[in-house]
Each structure stands twice: as structure tokens, then as C-alpha cells.
């Protein structure tokens, strides 16, 4: 089957390039190859072995526009880590790639300005602090769903539906759906949005796993050489107690579900100044704050959920504060405050240097991983990045990061700084 699928893909691309298109049809083929090598020492004990790996992501896009209205796109993707499948250098077939995006869009549904898109697609709101495709990731995030929009000269209004889980249970609805709407006021570069996450899965047939509404805003403004960027989200609703198990059929469990009332929030603010001149220099300061839960034994849930944001863009490149790294830790519901300073400039044409400094603390006290005291201290992170387009045909980026942890966060006495670095090459064609 893998051989057949590969031959079908090759035949499809050859047909798109060689055969004449249907009248009034524009066809394009383009893609990207990206390779990244990482040195991962994100622990706080210098005697531990650092990890090293190489990731490669290959994307090929076939795009067609029919009669200037029907717009289709298929994005094939192969993402792998060198040697991870144990087949490198062998005569066996490797893993078959996946379809990262496949959608149909109508730009003029009922007339000019009315449109729709359905299928599998990347999705983002604002600056990706709430919903984002995480392009840094070797796979990236895409959704299956449907959206509509009305695009006016002054405002763009877009309702959408995203399917997160489909269980096809004939007994009762156990699916996870996300409904939302966004409104972008163009003159102000101001976006308002609301999402409703409805996870109907249940352990007692009465309490849904999640009924959560997130209402937020994003705005970016420029004045003279200054720029201002703001995010704000308030979450409310209810959820089942976190010790319930997703995917269990009601007849298979006797868990006593506790319903939690959600009341949580997030805000970010950054102000920057662009220095006049050929160096394209910019300096900025900002804050990223998410609420925490001070009492995990009551029926309230006050810890903000970061939803589906592009985590690598925010709160440090070392990714200590993604959901994955917080899982099982005693500070996972304490919220986070990130105070940051950043700057960038072009020392010579075609080269860019960036630097970010973060000071992290929690919004609520957490129990130290070293002893039994309560604290909010976490640590500092420094990120340095150099990129260039001076090598013909390729974008090159190299970065190094260092984290200086507090003992309570590291869980050991006198912890060592942790380090992480990467080099990445990207070719677009």
C-alpha cells in the first residue's frame, strides 16, 4: 500500500506539471525542505548527558484556482527525526508521509466578500498567542473543520468550527468540537474573538468533560517609531475534575465526577521602539501573564489554559513552559508571569541578530520541587539568534539559549545552568 501511495503521489505531481490544465484553471506546485540540528541540554545537572538529534521536514504543495473562485490546496508532508524509525541505511521502506493540509475554498460564495473554506487547514488568530500552527514544530498543527467569512472594507467577520475529536459513539455524543467567531477591525488592526470548546465525553452521562468559553482580543498599533501589541483572554465555563479519564465508556467507570467552575485569564503587552537607520534595530519590553489556581481542593478552576497557541514564539525558546513539559509537575496550575526584554538589529545587510531575556515567576505560590516551602521563583532565560539570507537559495538560522533556574524550580541544590542550541537551513521553492 505504501508503494502504491507513493506512486500515486508522483503521478499526481507529474500530471499537474505536464498535462494541460482545464480552461480558466491556474495550477501551481511549490514546496519547502527544512533541516534542523539541535543540541539539547535542558536539564540542571551538568553530569547528565546532552541529547543531540536532527529533524527534517519536507513539504510539497499542489494548488489550483478554478475560474478565479474555487481554490484548492493539498500539502503533502514528511516529518522525521534522523534514525528514529531504525530504517536509515536499510533496504526497508520508511514511514509514508502525511497530508498536512487539504482544503477547498470559495472566495465568492454569495457574492463579493463572502467566502468559505473547509477541509484540513492551518488556523491562527491574532499573533498566534491563542491559536497558531506552530511552524517551528517538525510537524506543525492543522485542524479539520469549516469556516465562513464576510470581508468588508472595514471589518472581516469569520465564524468557524473545528473538530478536535470524533469518536462515532452511537450511544451518546462523546465528540470534542470547537465553535468560534472572530471580528477583525481593519483600520485599528484590532481583533475580537470568542471560542466555545464543547467536549461531550463524560464519565457519568451528566457532566461534560469540558464546556469552556474563551473571549479575547488582540491589537497591534504603531505610532511614529513605537509599536504596541496587546493580547487579553478571559475564560469561563465548567470542566470535569482533572482526575477523570478521557475515552472511558460510562459503563466502564465509577469515577465520581466533580464539576469545576472555570474563571481564568491571560494578558500580554509589549512595547517596542524601532531605531531609525539602515540597521533596522528594535528594542522592546513586555509581559506575558497567565492566572494560576491558589486552591486546587475547591470547586474552582482559576488556572488559565493556553489553548492551542504557537508556544515556541512565546515564553522562551527553550520551551520549558509548554503543556508537555509541565505535565505532572507541582507548578502546572500556578500560572506564569514572564517579564521580557528583547532587541534585534542587522549588523550588515542580509544578517540579523536577535536577543531575548526572560524573567519567569509563577502567578501563585507552588510547592518547591526541592523541599516543602512555597515560592513563586522560577528563573532567567537568555536566547540569542543569528540568521542570514546571504547564502544563495537558503535561509540559515542558528540559536543558543541558557536557563538559570531557581533551586525550587530545578528540584536540586545549587543547580547548573541548562543549555540548548540549534542550526537550521530552510529552502523554499
N, C-alpha and C positions, 0 to 999 in steps of 0.2 A: 504493500500500500504506500509506503514511503517513497519508493521508486516512482510509482505512478503519479503521486502528488508532485514530486519534483519535475517530472517530465511535463505534467500539465502546466506548471508554473512557467517553465521555459517556453512551452508552446504559446502560452498566452502573451508573454512579453514579445516573442518573435512576431506574432500576429499583429500586435499593436504597432510595432515599428515598421514592418514590411508591407502589410496589406493596406490598401487604401481605406480611409475612413468613410463612414456613412456621411452623406451630404449634410453640411452645416454642423459637423462634429469636429471639435478640436481635441486632440489626444496628446498627452504629454507623459514622458517617462523620466523620472529623476530619482535620486536616492542619496544615501549617506553611509559612510563607513567610519566608525569611531573606535579607536583603541585606547585603553587606559590601563596604566600600571600603577598599583598602589602599594605602599609600604605602611602597614597598619600596626602601630604600637600603642593602641588606645587602652592601655592598662596603666596602673600606677606602681608597678613593681618592675624595676629595670632588669631583674633577673629573668623575667618572663620572655619567652621567645616572640619576636615580632613576626607578624604574618605578612606574606607577600603574595600577590595574585595579579593576574592580567585579565581584563574584561574586554570583550569585543562585541559591538553591536552593529549589525548590518541592516539597512532599511532600503527597500525598493518600492517606489510609488508609481502606480498606474492611475492616471487621472483623465477624465473625459468630460467635456461640456457639450451638450447636445442642444441645438437651436438657441444657444445663449441663455438657457434657463435650467435644464436638468443637469446637475453637476454631480458626478460620481467620483469616488476615490477609493482605491484599495491600496493599503500599505502593508507589504509583507515585511516581516522582521525575523531575524535570527539573533538571539542574545545568548551568549555563553561565556563561561569562565574557562580559561585555557586549562585543559586536562581534567576538568571536573567530571566528565562523563566516562573517563577511563578509556576513551576510544582514540585519543590523539596518537597518530603513528601506527594505528592498526588498519586492518582491511575490512572493518565493520562499518556499517552505516551509522552516522551520528544522529542526533536528535533533529527532527524536522522542525523548521521554523514555524512561526505562528502568523496570523493576520492581526496586526496591531490596530488597524483601523479599516473599516469597510462601511461606507455610508453613501446615502443618496440625499442630495439637497436640491430643493426647488427654490430658486431665487425670486420668482414671481408666481406665488401661489394663487392669489386672488387679484393680483394687480401689483403695480409698482410699490415696493416697500414691504410686502407681505411675503414671508418665506417660511420654510420648514426644513428640518434635517432629521433623519432617522438612521439607525444602524449602530455601529460601533465607532466611537469617536473620542478624541481627547476633549476635555472640558475644563474651563477655567473661569473664575470670577475675579475681578479686580486685579491685584498684583499677585494672585495665587496664594494668599495667606489663608484662604478658606477652602477653595477648590483649585487644584492645579495638576498638571500632567507629570510632574517630577521628571523633567528631561534628563537630569543628572543620572537618574537610576538607569541601570543597564537594560531594563525592560520598559519602564515608564508605565503610567496609569492611563487606561482608557475605559470608557463606560459604554454600556449598551442601553439605548433609550431613544427618546424623541424630544424635539424642541420645535417651537414656533417662535416667530418674532414679527414685530411691526417696526420698521426702521423709518423714522421720520427725520426731518432735518434737525429737529431739536432734541429728540429723545428716541431711544431704542428700548422697546419693551419685549421681554423674552420669557415666556413660561416654558418649563421643561419638566421632563420626567426621566428618572434614571432608575434602572432596575439593578439592584445590588445582589439579591439572592432570589432564585426561582426554585422552589422545592417540589412543585407539582403534587402537592398532597391533596387527594380528593376528599379527605375527611373534613379539613378546615383550612383556612388560609394561613400559611406559615411563611409567606414571602416577605422580602425586605425591599421596600420601594422608597424612593426619594422624590418628592414633588417640590417644585420651586418656581420662583419668578424673580427676574431682575429688571431694573429700570435704569438706564444709563442716560443721564442728562448731559448732553454733549458739550454745550458751551461752558459748563462748570467742571467737566471731567469728573463727575460725581455719580457714583453708582449706589443704588439702594437694592437690597435683595432680601429674600426670605426663603427658607427651605423647611420642609417638613419631612422628617425621617420616620417612616412607619414600618417597624419590624413586627409583624403579626405573630411571629413564633412565640410560643407560650409553654410554660410548664404546668399550668393549672387550668387552661382553657378560658381564663378570665383576664389575666394580666398580660398585656403585650410586652414583648422584650424591650421595645423602645417606642415611645411617642414623643418626639423632640422637635421643637420649633427653634430655628436659629434665625434671628433678624439682625441684619447688619448693614454697614455702609463702608464704602471706600471712596476716597477723594485724593486727588493729587493736583496741586496748584503750583504755578511758577510766577514769581514776581521779581522783576529785574534779574539779578543773578541768584536769587534764592529759590528753593523749591521746598514744598511741604507735602508730606504724604501721611495719610491717616487711615487706619482701619478700626472698626468697632463692631462687636458682635455681642448680642445678648441671647442666651439660651434658656428655654423653659419647657416644661412638659413633665413627663414621668418616664421611669425606666424600671425594669425588674432589678432586684438585688444582684450585685455583680457575681455572686457565687452560683447563680443558675447556669445551666449548661445549654449552649445553643445547639439545636439539632436534635434534642431528645423528643421522642414522641410522648404525648401526655400519659399514655398508659404505661410507659417505662420508667416513670419517676414519681416520687412522692415529696419532692422538694417543696418546702413551704416558702412560696414566693413573697418577697417584701417589695412593695411598690415605693419607689423613691421619687420625691418631688425635685425636679431639676430647676436650679436657679444659678446660672453661671455666666461669666462674661470674659471678654478679651478686648484689649485695645492696644494699638501700636501707633507710634508717632515718630516721624523722622523729619528733621530739618537739615537742608544741605545748602552749601554755597559753592557755586561754580566760579573759579578764578578766571578772569578774562586772560586770553593769551592762547598761544599755539599748543601749550602743554595739556589743554583740556583737563585741568586739575579741578578736583571737587573734594570738599571736606564735609562731613556730616556727623550728627549726633542723633541718637534716638532711644526709644524704649519699646520693649515688647513685653506685655504683661498679661498673664492668664490667671484667673481666680483659682483658689485652692479650697479644699474642704477641711475645716478645722475640727470637725467631729464626724468620724466615719461610722459611729454607732447609732446615729439618729436616722430619721427617715428623709433626710435632705441630701441632695447631691449638688454641691456647690463648686466642684472642680470642672473647669472648662474642658470640653473635648475639642481638640484641634481639627476635627473633621478630616478632610481629605486634601490638606494643603501640600504645597511643594516644600517639604521640610528642609531640604538642603539649602534653600535660599535664605532661611531664617535661623536664628539662634545658633550660629556657629557651624562651620563646615565639617567639624568632627562628628556631628550628628549624635551627640550624647543624649539629646532630649527628644528623640523620636519615640513613638509608642513602643517600638520594638525594644529599644534599649531601656525603657522604664519598666517593662513588664516584670512584675514580681518584686520590684523594689519598694522600700517603705516610703519613698518620697513621691510615688507616682501620682497621688492625688493632692499634693501640696501646692500645685500651681507653680508658676515660674515667672521671675522678673529678670529681664535681660536689658542691661544698660550698655549701649554700644557707642563706639567712636569708629569712624571709617574714613578712608581717604583713597584717592586714586589720581594718577597722572600719567601722561605719555612722555617719558624721558626723551625719546626720539620718535619720529613718525613710524608707525607700524608696531610699536611696542607699548604695552600698558602694564603698569604696576599698581596693585591694589593691596590695601592692608585694613584689617578689621580687628578691633579689640573689644572683647565682651567681658562684662562682669555679671555673673549669674548668682542669683539667690532665689529661694522659694517664696511664694506669697504667704504661705502658712508654715508654721513650725513642722518639721518632720523629725522622726526618731533617728538619731545618728546611727550609721552603719557600723560605727566603731564601739560605741557604748550606749547607755540608755538616756543620754541627755537629749533635749530638744534644741534644734537650731534651724536657722534659715540659710546658713552659709553653704555655698556650692564651690565657686572657684572662678578663675580667669581663663579666657581662651584668646590666643593670638593667631590670626590667619593671614598669610602672605601669599599673593598670587601674581605670577608674571605670565603674560600672554603676548603672542606676536602673530602677525599675518605676513611677515617679511619673507617667509619661505613659500615659494610659488605653489599655489594649489592646495595648501593645507593651513589649518588653524592649529597652533601649538599653544598649550597651556600647561604650566607647572605650578604646583602649590605645596606649601608646607604649613603645618599647624602645630601648636603646642598648647596643652592644657595644664594649668596649675591648680590642683584640686585642694579643697579643704579636707582635713582628716575625716570629718564626719561623712562627707560625700564619698571619699575613696574607700573608707572602711578599714584603713590600715594606719598605723602610727608613722609619721614622717613620710608621707607618700612621695614617690618620684613624679616629676612631670611626665605626661604622656605625649607621644608624637605621632603624627600621621602626615603622609605626603603622597603626591601623585604626579604623573606626567600623562598628558592626553593629546592625541592627534586626531583631528576631525577633517574629513574630506567630504565636501558636498558637490554633487554633480547633477 
